[in-house]
Structures are given as structure tokens and as C-alpha cells.
Amino acid sequence: MIVTYLFYADWKLTLLILATLPMMVLLTQIFGTRMRPAYREVREQGAEVNNHLQDTIANIKLIKACANEGYEIDRFAERNQANMAANIHVVRLWSAFSPVIDFMNHLGHVIVLVYGSWEVMQEALTVGELAAFLAYLNQVNQPAKKFSRIIHTIQKAAAACERIFETLDEQPDVQEKPDAIALPAIQGHLHFEAVDFAYQVDRPVLQQFSLDIQPGMTVALVGPSGAGKSTIANLAVRFYDPQAGCIRIDGQDLRDVTMRSLRSQIGVVSQETLLLYGTVRDNIAYGKPDADLETLIAAAKAAYAHDFILALPQGYDTVIGERGVKLSGGQRQRLAIARALIKNPKLLLLDEATSSLDTESEHLIQQALADLMRDRTCLVIAHRLSTIQTADLIVVIHNGTIVEMGTHADLLTQGQLYAHLYSLQFPKILPPEFDPALGVCPAVNTDTPLSHPLSLV
């Protein structure tokens, strides 16, 4: 309406004022294209500072143990300096943009005063009309000034939105089929059929891996680091999909069922103990949120965690801190075991489940697991061979393929890779058929020599 009146009052003068509009639009576009990358840099540098702080606080014991406080202070100073430089660059751009827009607005007033005064002298415009024109022009300039401020906010928000949408648009590698069905209650028959898998195309982890695990069996996976043992467990929970072959549970291809129905029936205790910030009760019940206190305590007792929990200041309501920082490594792992057991799963995946336990705690939990493994299918990954000697089947993996299968006694008698690994942990107990001086297990068909010693860590 105001612009319409300005054209009505003096169309020539209005056109002169509007002549500054293309220049303002051009300047806005130029500064906008420069400000968004600048704000993107501010976000990235701010994230670097936050990541460094989080990493430093989480690993404060390591930093102090290595006496690297000064080094970390210097690293933080570098990141903080980069963050400050990015913010100063944005301020400089804004400091240049805002005065330019204000100048263009004031230029319009100057044009009105100069040309309008000339029209008044020519009696083409009265003084009152000129004053009214200026008053209305000022009302137009106020939104223009606000718009220049809004541009600043828009560019700042756009840079932040880019990072948000990058995360939202990220598609997981493992996706559920639209017609996926809910997996019924499982019996625990796990079958790997000619599975090929690689994290990188040119570096296969598993090659034509086939393994049939009957319900109720305890199967242990053994082999040197990097052989693919943890990968097999991750595939069973469908954290990844194989590039070839298939994995079935009770005859059902994992890719045809919903991930929720699959994972809700599997108990997992990983090599890295993962606990959430909250109470002991919250962490155990995370495996089954609707579990009552009686069930929760039963799971804790089964994992031999009940006694130490009662010794905590508030018992089951004790806050254990981020990642269980207030607990010892063995206590954290026993809580993780209790969290898996409370689900009462038919399939248990234990990836070095007792690696952080002392000898006494390990012995107690092994007794508990021996009872709990009954009528359950258990896939156990272990480097400490003393923990899997009673397994129904021990599968020895090397370079992504199965090289031996059998019971503990049978594999020792064969004197191949398992016997070699066993001799490294128990050098005084050597099978008669195995000669460590050979340096290579003779029956293992591999291009990579198994030199003595072969690390299991």
C-alpha cells in the first residue's frame, strides 16, 4: 500500500528510489554466498572444540598417566584459536554488510531530498507532499533494515541446518524390507550359508563361511585377532548384511524379518562394556524395560552382581555415572551380563564376556553361564581358551575361513592351529603331536605363516 501511494505521489521520484533496490539485492546475494560458508566453518570449528573436550575428559586418566596435560592444553589452544578465527571472520563479514545496507537506505533519503527539493522549486511538488513522501519512505526503509538483520540470522541458521539435514538424510547400510515380517519366538537354530563379508571391497573378512548351530548348542569361535570372529556375531544380530550367502535363524532369512523382532530375542554381551548414564536398576532393566524388581534381582544374582550392588551407597538406585565410570571393569561387565540375561533370550552372543573379570569373578560367572546356557543356543567368542573348553563345538577361524572344528580334546589331539594357540597360553601343557619349532601348523592351509608367538590380543 505504501509503495502504491509513493507511485501515486510522485512516480518519477519513486522510480529513482527503486533504482537502489537491484544494488541492495546484489549486495545481499554477494554477502550471503560468503556468509554461509563462514558460518559453516564456525559450526565445524565449534564441533572440533567440543569433540576435543569430550575426548579429553573421557580419557583423563590416560592423559594424566602419560603426563600429557601440557600437550592436551596446546591441542585445545590450537582448536580454540581456529574457532575464534572462524568467528572473527563472520563478524568481519557482518560488520561490512550491515553498514553497506544502511548506506543504501540513506542514499534513498538523499535522492528524495535532492530531487524532491528540485521538484518543489519547480512547483511540481509541494513541501507538504515532500514531507509526506519522506515519512512514508521511512516506513519502507525500516523493514529493509530489518531484512538485512534477518539475512544474518538466515545464513547462520542455514549453515546449522546443513549439518542437521546431513545427519537426517544419512541412510543406514542395513535397511529393513518394507514387507518384513515379525520373527516368531525362536528355538535358536542359527545357520550361516556360504557367507562372504568385507568392510572394504578389497579386504575380505569372511569367505564362504558356513556353520550350522543347532538349538541348545554352545559353539565357541577361536582364532587370532582379525580372523572375523566378532564380525560373525555382528552379522548374527544383523548389524551388517553379508555381501553373499545368507544367515538364517530357525530357517528364516534375517533379511526377511523385522530387526526389532530379531534383536529382542537375542542377548548380547560385547567385548566393549557399554553402560548408560543412570542407575544400576536402569542399566540392567534396559534389556527388558518392563521387568519387575524380582526379575531384575534374579538377573543380577545370576551374573554375580547382586552382592556388589547392595554394597553401593544406594544399592540398585545408585547412579553409576557416564559409561559406568564409578564402577570397576569387572563390575561393569557383570552388569552388562545381567542386562543380557534379563531378556531370557534363546540365543546368547558372548563376545569376550568375561575379559574384564578377575579370576574369582570369572570362575563364578562361568558357573552361572554354564547353568544359563542350558536350553539356549550360545555363540561364544573367546581369546582365553580356558573359558571355552566345555563348549559343545569349537570352531577355529583363520583368514575368514574355518580351518578346524571339534571339541577341546579332539583339537588338542590334532595338533594344528588350536593346539598352537593353546600352547601359547599354556606352554607347559603341550600336545604330543604339536611341535612349536615348526613355526607353522602343518595342517592349516594358509598363505600366511603362523609364526611363534601368535598374538591373541
C-alpha positions as CSV (number, residue, x, y, z in Angstrom):
1,M,0.0,0.0,0.0
2,I,2.8,2.4,0.9
3,V,4.7,1.8,-2.4
4,T,1.4,2.3,-4.3
5,Y,1.0,5.7,-2.5
6,L,4.6,6.6,-3.4
7,F,3.9,5.9,-7.1
8,Y,0.7,8.0,-6.8
9,A,2.5,10.9,-5.1
10,D,5.5,11.1,-7.5
11,W,6.2,8.1,-9.8
12,K,9.5,9.6,-11.0
13,L,10.9,10.0,-7.5
14,T,9.7,6.5,-6.6
15,L,11.5,5.0,-9.6
16,L,14.7,6.8,-8.6
17,I,14.5,5.3,-5.1
18,L,13.8,1.8,-6.5
19,A,16.9,2.2,-8.7
20,T,18.8,1.4,-5.5
21,L,16.9,-1.9,-5.0
22,P,18.9,-4.0,-7.5
23,M,22.1,-2.9,-5.9
24,M,20.8,-4.0,-2.5
25,V,19.7,-7.3,-3.8
26,L,23.1,-7.9,-5.5
27,L,25.0,-6.9,-2.3
28,T,22.7,-9.2,-0.2
29,Q,23.4,-12.1,-2.6
30,I,27.2,-11.5,-2.6
31,F,27.4,-11.3,1.2
32,G,25.0,-14.3,1.6
33,T,27.2,-16.6,-0.5
34,R,30.2,-15.6,1.6
35,M,28.5,-15.7,5.0
36,R,27.1,-19.2,4.7
37,P,30.5,-20.9,4.2
38,A,31.8,-18.7,7.0
39,Y,29.0,-19.9,9.4
40,R,29.6,-23.5,8.3
41,E,33.3,-23.1,9.3
42,V,32.1,-21.7,12.7
43,R,30.0,-24.8,13.2
44,E,32.7,-27.2,12.2
45,Q,35.3,-25.5,14.4
46,G,32.9,-25.4,17.3
47,A,32.3,-29.1,16.9
48,E,36.1,-29.7,16.9
49,V,36.4,-27.9,20.2
50,N,33.5,-29.9,21.7
51,N,34.8,-33.2,20.4
52,H,38.3,-32.5,21.8
53,L,36.8,-31.6,25.2
54,Q,34.7,-34.7,25.3
55,D,37.6,-36.9,24.3
56,T,39.9,-35.3,26.8
57,I,37.5,-35.6,29.7
58,A,36.7,-39.2,28.8
59,N,40.4,-40.2,28.7
60,I,41.6,-38.0,31.6
61,K,43.2,-41.0,33.3
62,L,45.3,-41.8,30.2
63,I,46.3,-38.2,29.8
64,K,47.5,-38.0,33.4
65,A,49.2,-41.4,33.3
66,C,51.2,-40.2,30.3
67,A,51.8,-36.8,31.9
68,N,50.5,-35.2,28.7
69,E,48.5,-32.4,30.3
70,G,50.6,-29.7,28.6
71,Y,50.3,-31.4,25.2
72,E,46.5,-31.5,25.5
73,I,46.4,-27.9,26.6
74,D,48.3,-26.9,23.5
75,R,46.0,-29.0,21.3
76,F,42.9,-27.4,22.8
77,A,44.5,-23.9,22.4
78,E,45.0,-24.7,18.7
79,R,41.4,-25.7,18.2
80,N,40.2,-22.8,20.2
81,Q,42.3,-20.4,18.2
82,A,40.8,-21.9,15.0
83,N,37.3,-21.5,16.4
84,M,38.0,-17.9,17.4
85,A,39.4,-17.1,13.9
86,A,36.2,-18.5,12.3
87,N,34.0,-16.4,14.5
88,I,36.1,-13.3,13.8
89,H,35.7,-13.9,10.1
90,V,31.9,-14.0,10.4
91,V,31.9,-10.8,12.5
92,R,34.0,-9.0,9.9
93,L,31.7,-10.0,7.1
94,W,28.6,-8.9,9.1
95,S,30.3,-5.7,10.1
96,A,30.9,-4.9,6.4
97,F,27.4,-6.0,5.2
98,S,25.3,-4.1,7.7
99,P,26.8,-0.6,7.1
100,V,26.5,-1.1,3.3
101,I,22.8,-1.8,3.5
102,D,22.3,1.1,5.8
103,F,24.2,3.3,3.4
104,M,21.9,2.2,0.5
105,N,18.9,3.1,2.7
106,H,20.2,6.5,3.5
107,L,21.1,7.0,-0.2
108,G,17.4,6.8,-0.9
109,H,16.7,9.6,1.5
110,V,19.4,11.7,-0.1
111,I,17.8,11.1,-3.5
112,V,14.4,12.1,-2.2
113,L,15.8,15.3,-0.6
114,V,17.8,16.4,-3.6
115,Y,15.3,15.5,-6.4
116,G,12.3,16.3,-4.2
117,S,13.7,19.8,-3.4
118,W,14.3,20.4,-7.1
119,E,10.6,19.5,-7.8
120,V,9.4,21.8,-5.0
121,M,11.4,24.7,-6.6
122,Q,9.8,23.8,-9.9
123,E,6.4,23.8,-8.2
124,A,5.8,20.2,-9.4
125,L,5.6,19.1,-5.7
126,T,4.5,20.9,-2.6
127,V,6.5,21.0,0.6
128,G,3.8,19.0,2.4
129,E,3.8,16.3,-0.3
130,L,7.6,16.0,0.0
131,A,7.3,15.7,3.8
132,A,4.6,13.0,3.4
133,F,6.8,11.2,0.8
134,L,9.7,11.2,3.3
135,A,7.5,9.9,6.1
136,Y,6.2,7.1,4.0
137,L,9.7,6.3,2.7
138,N,10.9,5.9,6.2
139,Q,8.3,3.3,6.9
140,V,9.5,1.4,3.8
141,N,13.2,1.7,5.0
142,Q,12.5,0.2,8.4
143,P,11.5,-3.3,7.0
144,A,14.5,-3.1,4.7
145,K,16.8,-2.6,7.6
146,K,15.2,-5.5,9.5
147,F,15.6,-7.6,6.4
148,S,19.3,-7.0,6.4
149,R,19.4,-8.3,10.0
150,I,17.3,-11.3,9.1
151,I,19.7,-12.2,6.3
152,H,22.4,-12.6,9.1
153,T,20.1,-14.9,11.1
154,I,19.0,-16.9,8.0
155,Q,22.6,-17.6,6.9
156,K,23.5,-18.7,10.4
157,A,20.5,-21.0,10.6
158,A,21.1,-22.4,7.1
159,A,24.7,-23.4,8.0
160,A,23.4,-25.2,11.1
161,C,20.6,-26.9,9.1
162,E,23.0,-28.2,6.6
163,R,24.7,-30.3,9.3
164,I,21.3,-31.4,10.7
165,F,20.0,-32.5,7.3
166,E,23.2,-34.3,6.5
167,T,22.6,-36.5,9.6
168,L,18.9,-36.9,8.9
169,D,19.5,-37.8,5.2
170,E,22.1,-40.4,6.1
171,Q,20.8,-43.8,5.1
172,P,21.9,-46.9,7.1
173,D,23.6,-49.7,5.2
174,V,21.3,-52.2,6.8
175,Q,17.7,-51.5,6.0
176,E,14.5,-53.3,6.8
177,K,12.4,-54.6,3.9
178,P,9.0,-52.9,3.5
179,D,7.3,-56.3,3.8
180,A,9.5,-57.6,6.6
181,I,7.6,-59.9,8.9
182,A,7.9,-60.2,12.7
183,L,10.1,-63.1,13.8
184,P,8.1,-65.6,16.0
185,A,9.6,-67.0,19.2
186,I,12.8,-68.6,18.1
187,Q,14.2,-72.0,19.1
188,G,17.8,-70.9,18.4
189,H,18.8,-72.7,15.2
190,L,21.4,-70.4,13.7
191,H,22.7,-71.2,10.2
192,F,25.4,-69.4,8.2
193,E,25.4,-70.5,4.5
194,A,28.4,-69.6,2.2
195,V,28.7,-66.1,3.8
196,D,31.1,-63.6,2.3
197,F,31.7,-60.3,4.0
198,A,34.1,-57.4,3.8
199,Y,34.3,-54.0,5.4
200,Q,36.4,-52.9,2.4
201,V,35.9,-54.4,-1.0
202,D,39.5,-55.4,-1.5
203,R,39.9,-56.8,2.1
204,P,37.5,-59.8,2.7
205,V,36.9,-60.7,6.3
206,L,34.8,-63.8,5.7
207,Q,35.0,-66.1,2.7
208,Q,32.4,-68.8,2.0
209,F,31.8,-69.1,5.7
210,S,29.3,-71.9,6.6
211,L,28.3,-73.0,10.0
212,D,25.2,-74.8,11.4
213,I,24.4,-74.3,15.1
214,Q,21.7,-76.5,16.4
215,P,19.3,-75.2,19.2
216,G,20.8,-75.6,22.6
217,M,24.4,-75.9,21.4
218,T,27.3,-73.9,22.8
219,V,29.7,-73.0,20.0
220,A,32.9,-71.2,20.6
221,L,34.7,-69.2,17.9
222,V,38.5,-69.2,18.3
223,G,41.3,-67.7,16.2
224,P,43.9,-64.9,16.0
225,S,42.8,-61.3,16.1
226,G,41.3,-60.2,12.8
227,A,40.1,-63.6,11.9
228,G,36.5,-62.5,11.7
229,K,35.1,-63.8,15.0
230,S,33.4,-60.6,16.2
231,T,32.1,-60.0,12.6
232,I,30.3,-63.3,12.8
233,A,28.5,-62.1,15.9
234,N,27.7,-58.8,14.4
235,L,26.2,-60.5,11.3
236,A,24.0,-62.7,13.6
237,V,22.5,-59.6,15.2
238,R,22.3,-58.0,11.7
239,F,24.4,-55.0,12.4
240,Y,25.7,-55.8,8.9
241,D,24.4,-57.8,5.9
242,P,26.7,-60.2,4.1
243,Q,27.7,-59.4,0.5
244,A,27.0,-63.0,-0.5
245,G,25.3,-66.0,1.1
246,C,22.6,-65.8,3.8
247,I,22.1,-66.2,7.6
248,R,19.0,-68.0,8.9
249,I,17.5,-68.4,12.3
250,D,15.0,-71.2,12.6
251,G,15.1,-71.4,8.8
252,Q,14.1,-67.7,8.4
253,D,16.4,-65.4,6.5
254,L,17.4,-62.5,8.7
255,R,16.8,-60.0,5.9
256,D,13.1,-61.0,5.7
257,V,12.3,-60.2,9.4
258,T,12.0,-57.0,11.3
259,M,15.1,-56.0,13.2
260,R,13.2,-55.3,16.4
261,S,11.7,-58.8,16.5
262,L,15.1,-60.3,15.8
263,R,17.2,-58.3,18.3
264,S,14.6,-58.5,21.1
265,Q,15.2,-62.3,21.2
266,I,19.0,-62.2,21.3
267,G,21.1,-61.5,24.3
268,V,24.4,-59.7,23.5
269,V,27.4,-59.1,25.8
270,S,30.1,-57.3,23.7
271,Q,33.8,-57.1,24.2
272,E,33.4,-53.4,25.0
273,T,31.2,-52.9,28.0
274,L,28.5,-50.3,27.2
275,L,26.6,-48.7,30.0
276,L,24.3,-45.8,30.1
277,Y,24.2,-42.8,32.4
278,G,21.7,-43.6,35.2
279,T,21.2,-46.0,38.0
280,V,22.1,-49.7,38.3
281,R,18.4,-50.5,38.0
282,D,18.1,-48.6,34.8
283,N,21.1,-50.3,33.2
284,I,20.0,-53.8,34.0
285,A,16.4,-53.2,33.1
286,Y,17.4,-51.7,29.7
287,G,17.4,-55.2,28.3
288,K,13.7,-55.6,29.4
289,P,12.2,-52.2,30.4
290,D,9.0,-53.8,31.8
291,A,10.8,-56.2,34.1
292,D,9.8,-56.1,37.7
293,L,12.3,-55.8,40.6
294,E,12.2,-59.6,41.4
295,T,13.2,-60.4,37.8
296,L,15.9,-57.7,37.9
297,I,17.4,-59.0,41.1
298,A,17.4,-62.6,39.7
299,A,19.4,-61.5,36.7
300,A,21.8,-59.6,38.9
301,K,22.3,-62.7,41.1
302,A,22.8,-64.9,38.0
303,A,25.6,-62.6,36.9
304,Y,27.0,-62.5,40.4
305,A,26.4,-58.7,40.6
306,H,23.9,-58.7,43.4
307,D,26.3,-58.6,46.3
308,F,28.4,-55.7,45.0
309,I,25.3,-53.8,44.0
310,L,24.0,-54.0,47.6
311,A,27.3,-52.6,48.8
312,L,26.8,-49.5,46.7
313,P,25.6,-46.3,48.5
314,Q,22.0,-46.5,47.2
315,G,22.0,-50.2,46.1
316,Y,20.1,-50.6,42.8
317,D,19.3,-46.9,42.8
318,T,22.9,-45.8,42.8
319,V,23.9,-43.6,39.8
320,I,26.9,-45.2,38.2
321,G,27.9,-42.2,36.1
322,E,28.6,-41.9,32.4
323,R,29.7,-45.2,30.9
324,G,29.7,-46.7,34.4
325,V,32.7,-44.6,35.4
326,K,32.1,-45.2,39.1
327,L,32.4,-49.0,38.8
328,S,35.4,-51.3,38.2
329,G,35.8,-53.0,34.9
330,G,34.6,-56.3,36.3
331,Q,31.6,-54.7,37.9
332,R,30.6,-53.0,34.6
333,Q,30.9,-56.3,32.7
334,R,28.8,-58.1,35.2
335,L,26.0,-55.5,34.8
336,A,26.2,-56.0,31.0
337,I,25.8,-59.7,31.5
338,A,22.8,-59.2,33.8
339,R,21.3,-56.9,31.2
340,A,21.6,-59.6,28.6
341,L,20.2,-62.3,30.9
342,I,17.2,-60.4,32.0
343,K,15.8,-60.8,28.5
344,N,15.9,-64.6,29.0
345,P,16.9,-65.0,25.3
346,K,17.0,-68.2,23.4
347,L,20.2,-67.0,21.6
348,L,23.2,-65.7,23.5
349,L,26.1,-63.9,21.9
350,L,29.1,-63.6,24.2
351,D,32.0,-61.6,22.7
352,E,34.8,-61.9,25.3
353,A,32.1,-61.6,28.0
354,T,34.5,-62.3,30.9
355,S,37.5,-60.4,29.6
356,S,37.4,-57.8,32.3
357,L,36.8,-60.1,35.3
358,D,39.3,-61.2,37.9
359,T,39.9,-65.0,38.2
360,E,37.4,-65.5,41.1
361,S,34.7,-63.5,39.4
362,E,35.3,-65.2,36.1
363,H,35.0,-68.6,37.8
364,L,31.7,-67.7,39.4
365,I,30.3,-66.3,36.2
366,Q,31.4,-69.3,34.2
367,Q,29.4,-71.4,36.7
368,A,26.4,-69.2,36.3
369,L,26.7,-69.2,32.5
370,A,27.0,-73.0,32.5
371,D,23.5,-73.2,34.0
372,L,22.1,-70.4,32.0
373,M,23.4,-71.8,28.7
374,R,21.2,-74.9,29.1
375,D,18.4,-75.0,26.6
376,R,19.9,-71.9,24.9
377,T,21.9,-71.5,21.8
378,C,25.2,-69.8,22.7
379,L,27.8,-68.3,20.4
380,V,30.9,-67.6,22.4
381,I,33.9,-65.6,21.2
382,A,37.0,-66.1,23.4
383,H,40.7,-65.5,23.3
384,R,41.2,-67.1,26.7
385,L,40.9,-70.7,25.8
386,S,40.3,-71.8,29.4
387,T,36.8,-70.3,29.2
388,I,35.5,-72.5,26.3
389,Q,36.9,-75.9,27.0
390,T,33.5,-77.3,27.8
391,A,31.8,-76.0,24.6
392,D,29.9,-78.5,22.5
393,L,31.8,-77.3,19.5
394,I,34.9,-75.2,19.0
395,V,35.3,-73.6,15.6
396,V,38.8,-72.3,14.7
397,I,38.8,-69.5,12.2
398,H,41.8,-68.1,10.3
399,N,41.7,-65.5,7.5
400,G,37.9,-65.6,7.4
401,T,37.6,-69.4,6.9
402,I,37.0,-72.4,9.1
403,V,40.2,-74.4,9.5
404,E,39.3,-76.7,12.4
405,M,36.2,-77.9,14.2
406,G,35.8,-80.2,17.1
407,T,35.8,-80.5,20.9
408,H,38.7,-79.2,23.0
409,A,40.2,-82.6,23.5
410,D,39.9,-83.5,19.8
411,L,41.5,-80.3,18.6
412,L,44.4,-80.7,21.0
413,T,45.0,-84.2,19.7
414,Q,45.0,-83.0,16.1
415,G,48.0,-80.7,16.9
416,Q,47.0,-77.9,14.5
417,L,46.1,-74.2,14.9
418,Y,44.0,-74.7,18.0
419,A,46.8,-76.7,19.7
420,H,49.3,-73.9,18.7
421,L,47.1,-71.2,20.2
422,Y,46.6,-73.3,23.3
423,S,50.4,-73.9,23.7
424,L,51.0,-70.2,23.7
425,Q,48.7,-69.7,26.6
426,F,49.6,-72.9,28.4
427,P,53.2,-73.6,27.4
428,K,53.6,-76.3,30.0
429,I,50.7,-78.3,28.5
430,L,51.7,-79.2,25.0
431,P,50.0,-81.9,23.0
432,P,52.4,-84.6,21.9
433,E,51.6,-84.2,18.2
434,F,52.4,-80.5,18.2
435,D,56.0,-79.3,17.6
436,P,56.3,-75.5,18.2
437,A,59.7,-75.5,16.5
438,L,57.9,-75.9,13.1
439,G,56.6,-72.3,13.3
440,V,53.6,-73.3,11.1
441,C,50.7,-75.5,11.9
442,P,51.2,-78.2,9.2
443,A,47.5,-79.0,8.6
444,V,46.4,-75.3,8.2
445,N,46.2,-74.4,4.6
446,T,47.1,-70.7,4.5
447,D,49.5,-68.4,2.8
448,T,50.2,-66.5,6.0
449,P,52.7,-68.3,8.2
450,L,51.6,-68.7,11.8
451,S,54.9,-67.7,13.4
452,H,55.6,-68.4,17.1
453,P,54.3,-66.5,19.0
454,L,50.9,-65.8,17.5
455,S,49.2,-62.9,19.4
456,L,45.6,-63.5,20.6
457,V,45.3,-59.9,21.9
